[in-house]
């Protein structure tokens, strides 16, 4: 079974703090993604990575950065957390769409971040 | 602009009843359409993925349909169970896009009452 794990289920931070959210997948997926999910807005893509050390901005990258030093690990960094970054953060991974593989995304359990 | 609209926003039905959730999209050119189930406090889990040539796909009591001409999909749940209570998210991928070429619907929140 594919497993995507996230470092924390719940996190409470103060405004201005630096926050690290980590995601690890064990399926050798090329693609990894970070989304945030807010009521009434659905999932919105923050950043994604299609290979080690590669990253692409999603729809709402402002205030976030990412790091992918190893294929299985994708980190989301909030350089200076703000209250409007209070949200559910979801990590996902998938294969490249090629050679009979589907690019179905597998999601982690989510991290509910509260910024006070 | 690529959009995915889901209806209804929320739905309450009695255990054992059937229900149908709708997804309309304007994504073009189309690659595939996915339905995900998201339990409260959990990440979404894939139910089905359908390409242009597929118009029906089943996964247990879940049956998804796709009409690529009218750009509509539905998810039918048969003999609902309490464990079906969740949000159901429709996601459409456009061809030619990279791994990020996905447009997410806002989901339908389904509640099954005993």
HADDOCK unambig.tbl for C-alpha pairs under 7 A between the chains (distance, minus, plus):
assign (segid A and resid 40 and name CA) (segid B and resid 106 and name CA) 6.61 0.50 0.50
assign (segid A and resid 41 and name CA) (segid B and resid 106 and name CA) 6.11 0.50 0.50
assign (segid A and resid 42 and name CA) (segid B and resid 105 and name CA) 6.64 0.50 0.50
assign (segid A and resid 42 and name CA) (segid B and resid 106 and name CA) 4.34 0.50 0.50
assign (segid A and resid 42 and name CA) (segid B and resid 107 and name CA) 6.94 0.50 0.50
assign (segid A and resid 43 and name CA) (segid B and resid 104 and name CA) 6.54 0.50 0.50
assign (segid A and resid 90 and name CA) (segid B and resid 43 and name CA) 6.74 0.50 0.50
assign (segid A and resid 106 and name CA) (segid B and resid 45 and name CA) 6.75 0.50 0.50
assign (segid A and resid 107 and name CA) (segid B and resid 43 and name CA) 5.33 0.50 0.50
assign (segid A and resid 107 and name CA) (segid B and resid 44 and name CA) 5.96 0.50 0.50
assign (segid A and resid 107 and name CA) (segid B and resid 45 and name CA) 6.80 0.50 0.50
assign (segid A and resid 108 and name CA) (segid B and resid 43 and name CA) 5.48 0.50 0.50
assign (segid A and resid 109 and name CA) (segid B and resid 42 and name CA) 4.73 0.50 0.50
assign (segid A and resid 109 and name CA) (segid B and resid 43 and name CA) 4.49 0.50 0.50
assign (segid A and resid 110 and name CA) (segid B and resid 42 and name CA) 6.24 0.50 0.50
assign (segid A and resid 110 and name CA) (segid B and resid 43 and name CA) 5.78 0.50 0.50
